[in-house]
Each structure stands twice: as C-alpha cells, then as structure tokens.
C-alpha cells in the first residue's frame, strides 16, 4: 500500500482536545512537534498509546524514509498539536479522513 499522504498535500488539523472530546486513537493521522526540533511539525500516524504515561508512539506511512518514534521515542500528549481531519489540496485528492495507508497495527 502507498503512503496516505504525499508531499504537497495540505491538511486541516483540529486541536486534539477538540476532536469529539477525546485524544487521537490508534490509526489516526496527527500533527506532532518534533521532539528533536520543537519548531518543526511532523505529520505521523498513531501506532500505539500508553494512557498511563500519556504518550503516543507515532510512525510515518513511508516507514523507510520516516523520522518517527523509532528514532525519538514516544511523544507526550502535550507534543500532539492535533488530528488531521481534511485534505484540501491538491483539489484532485481533497476530502475528509481517515486515509488508509501503509499502516499496520503492532
């Protein structure tokens, strides 16, 4: 399967606390602060959640070319900016999520 998102895709991201009153779930695509460079935002898929610690494991759909939790570890919930809910560009690929991709549950 191909990655769900491609370079140049533009997304609408809602604050995670605003999404149905719950945090993102496994399989959701989220915007996270890069723990190594906090000014950088990454788009990743949630692969596991530790509710006790409030942390999320995130991975990119293009696993071979992705900087994700395998490199920087779990992301605390405060590092999650929101959940991707709609792709608005390019117009030929626009529409609401969820977007299946090269995701496999652990």
ZAGU-521158 format. One line per field, with one value per atom (N, C-alpha, C, O, CB): chain; atom name; x, y, z. Coordinates in steps of 0.05 Angstrom, whole numbers, plus 32768, in hexadecimal, padded with zeros to 4 digits. Each point is the difference from the previous one (the first is absolute). Glycine has a CB too. Layout:
N
chain c(A,...) $
atom c(CA,...) $
px c(X,...) $
py c(Y,...) $
pz c(Z,...) $
This chain:
106
chain c(A,A,A,A,A,A,A,A,A,A,A,A,A,A,A,A,A,A,A,A,A,A,A,A,A,A,A,A,A,A,A,A,A,A,A,A,A,A,A,A,A,A,A,A,A,A,A,A,A,A,A,A,A,A,A,A,A,A,A,A,A,A,A,A,A,A,A,A,A,A,A,A,A,A,A,A,A,A,A,A,A,A,A,A,A,A,A,A,A,A,A,A,A,A,A,A,A,A,A,A,A,A,A,A,A,A,A,A,A,A,A,A,A,A,A,A,A,A,A,A,A,A,A,A,A,A,A,A,A,A,A,A,A,A,A,A,A,A,A,A,A,A,A,A,A,A,A,A,A,A,A,A,A,A,A,A,A,A,A,A,A,A,A,A,A,A,A,A,A,A,A,A,A,A,A,A,A,A,A,A,A,A,A,A,A,A,A,A,A,A,A,A,A,A,A,A,A,A,A,A,A,A,A,A,A,A,A,A,A,A,A,A,A,A,A,A,A,A,A,A,A,A,A,A,A,A,A,A,A,A,A,A,A,A,A,A,A,A,A,A,A,A,A,A,A,A,A,A,A,A,A,A,A,A,A,A,A,A,A,A,A,A,A,A,A,A,A,A,A,A,A,A,A,A,A,A,A,A,A,A,A,A,A,A,A,A,A,A,A,A,A,A,A,A,A,A,A,A,A,A,A,A,A,A,A,A,A,A,A,A,A,A,A,A,A,A,A,A,A,A,A,A,A,A,A,A,A,A,A,A,A,A,A,A,A,A,A,A,A,A,A,A,A,A,A,A,A,A,A,A,A,A,A,A,A,A,A,A,A,A,A,A,A,A,A,A,A,A,A,A,A,A,A,A,A,A,A,A,A,A,A,A,A,A,A,A,A,A,A,A,A,A,A,A,A,A,A,A,A,A,A,A,A,A,A,A,A,A,A,A,A,A,A,A,A,A,A,A,A,A,A,A,A,A,A,A,A,A,A,A,A,A,A,A,A,A,A,A,A,A,A,A,A,A,A,A,A,A,A,A,A,A,A,A,A,A,A,A,A,A,A,A,A,A,A,A,A,A,A,A,A,A,A,A,A,A,A,A,A,A,A,A,A,A,A,A,A,A,A,A,A,A,A,A,A,A,A,A,A,A,A,A,A,A,A,A,A,A,A,A,A,A,A,A,A,A,A,A,A,A,A,A,A,A,A,A,A,A,A,A) $
atom c(N,CA,C,O,CB,N,CA,C,O,CB,N,CA,C,O,CB,N,CA,C,O,CB,N,CA,C,O,CB,N,CA,C,O,CB,N,CA,C,O,CB,N,CA,C,O,CB,N,CA,C,O,CB,N,CA,C,O,CB,N,CA,C,O,CB,N,CA,C,O,CB,N,CA,C,O,CB,N,CA,C,O,CB,N,CA,C,O,CB,N,CA,C,O,CB,N,CA,C,O,CB,N,CA,C,O,CB,N,CA,C,O,CB,N,CA,C,O,CB,N,CA,C,O,CB,N,CA,C,O,CB,N,CA,C,O,CB,N,CA,C,O,CB,N,CA,C,O,CB,N,CA,C,O,CB,N,CA,C,O,CB,N,CA,C,O,CB,N,CA,C,O,CB,N,CA,C,O,CB,N,CA,C,O,CB,N,CA,C,O,CB,N,CA,C,O,CB,N,CA,C,O,CB,N,CA,C,O,CB,N,CA,C,O,CB,N,CA,C,O,CB,N,CA,C,O,CB,N,CA,C,O,CB,N,CA,C,O,CB,N,CA,C,O,CB,N,CA,C,O,CB,N,CA,C,O,CB,N,CA,C,O,CB,N,CA,C,O,CB,N,CA,C,O,CB,N,CA,C,O,CB,N,CA,C,O,CB,N,CA,C,O,CB,N,CA,C,O,CB,N,CA,C,O,CB,N,CA,C,O,CB,N,CA,C,O,CB,N,CA,C,O,CB,N,CA,C,O,CB,N,CA,C,O,CB,N,CA,C,O,CB,N,CA,C,O,CB,N,CA,C,O,CB,N,CA,C,O,CB,N,CA,C,O,CB,N,CA,C,O,CB,N,CA,C,O,CB,N,CA,C,O,CB,N,CA,C,O,CB,N,CA,C,O,CB,N,CA,C,O,CB,N,CA,C,O,CB,N,CA,C,O,CB,N,CA,C,O,CB,N,CA,C,O,CB,N,CA,C,O,CB,N,CA,C,O,CB,N,CA,C,O,CB,N,CA,C,O,CB,N,CA,C,O,CB,N,CA,C,O,CB,N,CA,C,O,CB,N,CA,C,O,CB,N,CA,C,O,CB,N,CA,C,O,CB,N,CA,C,O,CB,N,CA,C,O,CB,N,CA,C,O,CB,N,CA,C,O,CB,N,CA,C,O,CB,N,CA,C,O,CB,N,CA,C,O,CB,N,CA,C,O,CB,N,CA,C,O,CB,N,CA,C,O,CB,N,CA,C,O,CB,N,CA,C,O,CB,N,CA,C,O,CB,N,CA,C,O,CB,N,CA,C,O,CB,N,CA,C,O,CB,N,CA,C,O,CB,N,CA,C,O,CB,N,CA,C,O,CB,N,CA,C,O,CB,N,CA,C,O,CB,N,CA,C,O,CB,N,CA,C,O,CB,N,CA,C,O,CB,N,CA,C,O,CB) $
px c(8011,7FEF,8012,8015,7FC6,801C,800F,7FFA,7FEC,8013,8013,7FFA,7FE6,7FF9,8039,7FC0,7FE6,8003,7FEF,7FFF,8028,8005,8019,8013,7FD7,8016,8017,800B,7FF2,7FFA,802D,800B,7FEE,7FF7,8038,7FCC,7FEE,7FE3,7FF1,802C,7FDB,7FE5,7FFE,8012,7FEA,7FED,7FFA,7FE9,7FEC,8025,7FF2,7FEC,7FF4,800D,800C,7FCF,7FF4,8003,7FF9,7FE5,802E,8005,7FF1,8002,802C,7FC2,7FF1,8010,800E,7FC6,8029,800D,7FF6,7FE9,801C,800E,7FF8,7FEB,7FEF,803E,7FD3,7FEC,7FE4,7FEC,8038,7FDB,7FE7,7FF3,7FE9,8028,7FFE,7FF6,7FEE,8009,8020,7FBD,7FED,8005,7FF7,8003,8014,8006,8013,8001,7FD3,803B,8012,801A,8001,7FD8,803C,801A,8000,7FEE,8029,7FFD,8002,8001,8009,800E,7FE1,8000,8014,800A,7FC5,8037,8012,7FF5,7FE9,8025,8004,7FF8,7FFB,8000,7FED,800E,7FFC,801A,8015,7FC5,8023,8017,8000,7FEB,8013,8019,8002,8018,8012,7FD9,8013,8016,800E,7FF3,7FF6,8031,800F,8018,800B,7FE6,8018,8019,8016,8000,7FEB,8029,8018,800F,8009,7FFA,8000,800D,801D,800B,7FD7,802A,801C,8002,8014,7FF8,7FE0,7FFF,7FE3,7FF0,8035,7FD5,7FE4,7FF3,7FE7,8026,8002,7FF4,7FF6,7FF2,802B,7FEA,7FF9,7FE7,7FFE,8032,7FBD,7FE8,8002,8006,7FDF,8014,8000,7FE3,7FF0,8040,7FCA,7FE6,8006,800F,7FDE,8006,8005,7FE6,7FEC,8043,7FD3,7FE9,8004,8016,7FE1,7FF5,8002,8000,7FEE,7FFA,802C,8002,7FFB,7FF8,8028,7FE4,7FF9,7FFE,800B,800B,7FDB,7FFB,8005,7FF8,7FE6,8030,8003,7FF0,800B,8023,7FB9,7FEF,800B,7FFB,7FDE,8036,800B,8014,8000,7FF8,801A,8014,7FF8,800D,8014,7FC8,7FF7,8012,8005,7FE8,801E,8012,7FF5,7FF0,8036,7FE3,7FF7,8019,8013,7FC3,8029,8014,7FF5,7FE9,8028,8000,7FF7,8014,8018,7FD1,800D,8011,7FF5,7FE8,8024,8007,7FF8,7FF7,8009,8017,7FCE,7FF7,8017,8001,7FD1,8040,8017,8016,8013,7FE0,800B,8011,801E,800F,7FCD,802D,801C,800C,8018,7FE1,7FF6,800A,7FF5,7FFF,8005,7FF3,7FF2,8011,800C,7FC9,802B,800A,7FE8,7FED,803A,7FD9,7FE9,8008,8017,7FCD,8009,8006,8016,800C,7FC5,8036,8016,801A,8013,7FD5,801A,8018,7FFE,8014,7FF3,7FE2,7FFE,7FEF,7FFC,800B,7FEE,7FF1,7FE3,7FF7,8032,7FC8,7FE4,7FFD,8012,7FE2,7FF5,7FFA,7FEC,7FEB,801E,7FFD,7FEC,7FE8,8003,8022,7FC4,7FE8,8002,7FF3,7FF3,802A,8004,800F,7FFE,8003,800C,800E,7FEF,8008,8021,7FBE,7FEE,7FEF,7FF2,800C,8005,7FF2,7FE3,7FEF,803D,7FCF,7FE4,7FFE,8014,7FE2,7FF2,7FFA,7FF9,7FF1,7FFE,801C,7FFA,7FE4,7FFA,8037,7FBD,7FE5,7FF7,7FEC,800A,8019,7FF8,8018,8011,7FC2,802F,8015,7FF3,7FED,802D,7FF0,7FF3,8010,7FF6,7FF7,802C,800F,8013,800A,7FF3,8008,7FF5,7FE3,7FF6,8038,7FC4,7FE3,7FF8,7FEB,8012,8014,7FFA,8001,7FF6,801C,7FFA,8002,7FF3,8004,8027,7FC5,7FF4,7FE9,7FF4,8018,7FF0,7FEA,8007,8017,7FDC,7FF9,8004,800F,8000,7FD6,8037,800D,7FEA,7FE9,8043,7FDB,801B,800B,7FF2,8003,8026,800E,800F,8014,7FF0,7FF4,8010,801B,8003,7FD3,803D,801B,8010,7FF4,800B,801A,8012,8003,8016,8003,7FD0,8000,7FF9,7FEE,8005,801C,7FFA,8001,8015,7FFE,7FD9,7FFF,8015,8004,7FCB,803E,8015,7FF4,800F,800F) $
py c(7FE8,8018,8019,7FFF,7FE8,802E,8019,8011,7FFC,8002,8015,8013,800F,8005,8000,8001,800D,801D,800B,7FD7,802B,801C,8002,7FF0,801F,8005,8004,801C,8011,7FCF,8025,801B,8013,7FFA,7FF4,8028,8014,7FFF,8013,7FEB,7FEC,7FFE,8015,8005,7FCA,803E,8014,7FF6,7FF7,802F,7FDD,7FF4,8015,8014,7FC1,8026,800F,7FEE,7FE9,8030,7FF2,7FF1,800E,8018,7FDA,7FFE,800B,7FFA,7FEC,800E,8017,7FFB,7FE6,7FFA,8037,7FBF,7FE5,8000,7FEE,8003,8022,8001,8007,7FFC,8011,7FFE,8008,7FEA,8002,802D,7FBB,7FEB,7FEE,7FEE,8015,8001,7FEF,7FFE,7FED,7FFA,802D,7FFF,7FEA,7FFA,801A,7FE1,7FEA,8003,800E,7FD4,8012,8002,7FEE,7FF0,8019,7FFA,7FEF,7FE2,7FF9,802C,7FCA,7FE4,7FF2,800D,7FF5,7FE5,7FF1,8001,7FFA,7FE8,8024,8002,801C,8005,7FCE,8040,801C,800D,7FF9,800A,8010,8010,801A,800E,7FDE,801A,8017,8012,7FF7,7FEE,8034,8012,8001,8004,8018,7FDF,8000,8012,8004,7FCD,8039,800F,7FEC,7FEC,803B,7FDE,7FEF,8004,8016,7FED,7FE7,8003,800A,800A,7FD2,8020,8008,801D,800D,7FC4,8039,801B,800A,7FFF,7FFA,8011,8007,8014,8002,7FF5,8019,8013,7FF2,800C,8018,7FC2,7FF1,7FEF,7FF3,800C,8000,7FF0,7FE9,8002,8027,7FBF,7FE7,7FF6,8004,7FF1,7FFE,7FF3,7FE2,7FF5,8031,7FCD,7FE3,7FF2,800D,7FFE,7FDA,7FF0,7FF4,7FF7,7FFE,800C,7FF5,7FE1,7FF4,8034,7FCB,7FE3,7FF2,7FE9,801D,8009,7FF5,8017,8015,7FBF,8026,8014,7FF4,7FE9,802E,7FF7,7FF8,8014,8016,7FD5,800F,8013,8007,8016,7FD9,7FFE,8005,8016,8011,7FC0,802F,8015,8018,8014,7FC8,8021,8015,8003,8017,8000,7FD3,8001,7FF1,7FED,8017,8004,7FF5,7FF7,8010,800D,7FCB,7FF8,8009,7FFB,7FDD,8035,8009,7FF7,7FFE,802A,7FD2,7FF7,800C,8006,7FCF,802F,8009,7FE8,7FEA,803D,7FDE,7FEA,7FF7,7FE8,802B,7FFE,7FF9,7FF8,800F,8010,7FC9,7FF8,8001,8007,7FDC,8018,8000,801C,8004,7FD3,803E,801B,8012,8019,7FE0,7FFC,800F,8004,7FED,8002,8029,8006,7FFE,8010,800E,7FD0,7FFC,7FF4,8002,7FF7,7FFC,7FF6,7FEB,7FFC,800D,7FEB,7FED,800F,7FF4,7FEE,8038,800F,8011,8002,8000,800A,8013,7FF7,800F,8014,7FC5,7FF5,800A,800E,7FF0,7FFB,8009,801E,800D,7FC6,8037,801C,8004,7FF3,8014,800B,8006,800E,800E,7FF6,7FF9,800C,801E,800B,7FD1,8031,801D,8007,8016,7FEF,7FE7,8004,7FFC,8005,7FED,8004,7FFC,801A,8008,7FC5,803E,8019,7FFB,8011,8003,7FD6,7FFB,7FE9,7FF3,803C,7FCB,7FEA,800B,8013,7FD1,800F,8008,7FF6,7FE8,8016,8014,7FF9,8004,7FF4,8017,8006,8006,8007,8010,7FFF,7FE6,8007,8013,7FF9,7FDB,8045,8014,8005,800D,8008,7FE1,8003,7FE8,7FF6,803D,7FC5,800A,7FF9,7FED,800F,8013,7FFD,7FE4,7FF6,803B,7FC3,7FE5,7FEB,7FEA,8024,7FF8,7FED,800A,7FF5,7FFB,8025,800C,7FEE,7FF1,803D,7FD5,7FF2,7FFA,8003,7FE9,800B,7FFA,7FE6,7FEE,802B,7FE5,7FE7,7FED,8008,800F,7FD1,7FF6,7FF7,7FFA,7FF7,800F,7FF8,7FE7,8000,8030,7FBA,7FE7,8003,800E,7FD6,800F,8001,7FE8,7FEA,8047,7FD1,7FEA,7FFC,7FFD,800B,7FF7,7FFD,7FE3,7FF5,803C,7FC5,7FE5,8002,8008,7FE1,800E,8000,7FEE,7FEA,8020,7FFE,7FEF,7FEA,7FF0,8038) $
pz c(8000,8000,8000,800C,800C,7FDC,7FFE,8019,800D,7FC0,8039,8016,7FFB,7FE9,801F,800D,7FFE,7FF7,7FF3,8030,7FE5,7FF9,7FEF,8003,8028,7FC4,7FEE,8004,8009,7FD5,801A,8002,7FF0,7FEA,801A,8008,7FF3,800A,7FFB,7FDE,8034,800B,8016,8010,7FE6,800C,8014,8011,7FF5,7FED,8038,8013,8012,8007,7FF7,800B,8016,8018,8000,7FE2,8033,8019,8016,8004,7FEC,801F,8017,8019,8002,7FE6,802C,8019,800B,7FFF,800A,8002,8008,8015,8001,7FF4,801D,8015,7FF5,800E,8013,7FC7,7FF4,7FEF,7FF8,8008,7FFB,7FEE,8010,800E,7FD5,801B,800E,801E,800C,7FC9,8036,801C,8009,8018,7FEE,7FE7,8007,7FF2,7FEB,801D,8003,7FF2,7FE7,7FFC,802F,7FC4,7FE8,8008,8016,7FD1,8007,8004,7FEE,7FEE,801F,7FF8,7FEF,7FE3,7FFB,802C,7FC6,7FE4,7FF7,7FE8,801C,800E,7FF9,7FF6,8009,8018,7FCD,7FF7,8010,8002,7FCF,803B,8011,7FF9,7FF2,8032,7FE4,7FFE,801C,8014,7FC8,8024,8019,7FFE,7FEA,801F,800E,8001,7FFF,800F,800B,7FD6,7FFF,801A,8006,7FC7,8043,801A,7FFE,8013,7FFE,7FD7,7FFC,7FF8,8006,7FED,7FFE,7FF7,8004,7FEE,7FEF,803B,8007,7FED,7FFF,802F,7FC3,7FED,7FE7,7FEF,8022,7FEB,7FE8,8007,8015,7FDB,7FFD,8003,7FED,7FE9,8024,7FFE,7FF0,7FFE,8012,7FFD,7FDB,7FFC,8002,7FF0,7FF3,8030,8006,8007,8005,800A,7FF0,8007,801C,8007,7FC8,8042,801B,7FFD,7FF4,8021,7FF7,7FFF,801A,8001,7FDA,803B,801B,8014,7FFC,7FF9,8020,8015,801B,8005,7FDE,802E,801C,8011,8007,7FF1,800F,800E,801C,800A,7FDD,8025,801B,7FFF,8012,7FFA,7FE0,7FFE,7FEF,7FFF,8006,7FEC,7FEE,7FE9,7FF6,8030,7FCF,7FE9,7FE9,8002,801D,7FC9,7FE7,7FF0,7FFE,8002,7FF5,7FEC,7FE5,7FFA,8022,7FD4,7FE6,7FEB,8005,800F,7FD4,7FEA,7FE6,7FFD,801B,7FD5,7FE6,7FEF,8005,7FFE,7FEA,7FEF,7FED,7FF9,8009,7FF7,7FEF,8014,8005,7FD4,8032,8016,7FFB,8012,7FFB,7FDA,7FFA,8000,8002,7FE4,8016,7FFE,8016,7FFC,7FD2,8048,8014,8019,800A,7FE4,801D,801A,8013,7FFD,7FF2,8023,8011,801B,8008,7FD0,8037,801B,8001,8015,7FF5,7FE0,8000,8005,800A,7FD6,8018,8004,801A,800F,7FC0,8036,8016,8018,8013,7FCB,8020,8016,8000,7FEE,802D,7FFA,8001,8003,800A,800A,7FE3,8001,8016,8001,7FCE,8044,8015,7FF4,7FEC,8036,7FEA,7FF5,7FFC,7FEF,8026,7FFB,7FFD,7FE6,7FF6,803B,7FC3,7FE7,7FE7,7FEA,802D,7FEE,7FE9,7FFD,8012,7FF6,7FE0,7FFA,7FF8,8006,7FEC,8000,7FF8,7FED,7FF9,800D,7FF3,7FEE,7FE4,7FFE,8029,7FC4,7FE5,7FF9,8003,7FF0,8004,7FFB,7FE3,7FF7,8038,7FC2,7FE4,7FF0,8008,8008,7FD8,7FED,7FEC,7FF2,8013,7FF9,7FEE,7FE6,7FEE,803A,7FD7,7FE7,7FFE,8014,7FEE,7FE6,7FE6,7FFD,800C,7FE0,8005,7FFC,7FF7,8007,7FEF,7FFA,7FF6,8015,7FFC,7FD8,8043,8016,8019,8016,7FD7,8011,8018,800B,7FF2,7FFD,802B,800D,801D,8009,7FCB,803B,801D,8004,7FEF,801B,800D,8008,800B,8000,800B,7FFC,8003,7FE5,7FED,8042,7FD1,7FE7,8006,8010,7FE1,8003,8005,7FF2,7FEC,8017,8008,7FF5,8007,8005,7FFE,7FFD,8005,801E,800B,7FCA,8039,801D,8007,7FF5,8011,800D,800A,801F,800B,7FCB,8037,801D,800B,7FF5,800B,8015,800C,8011,800C,7FF4) $
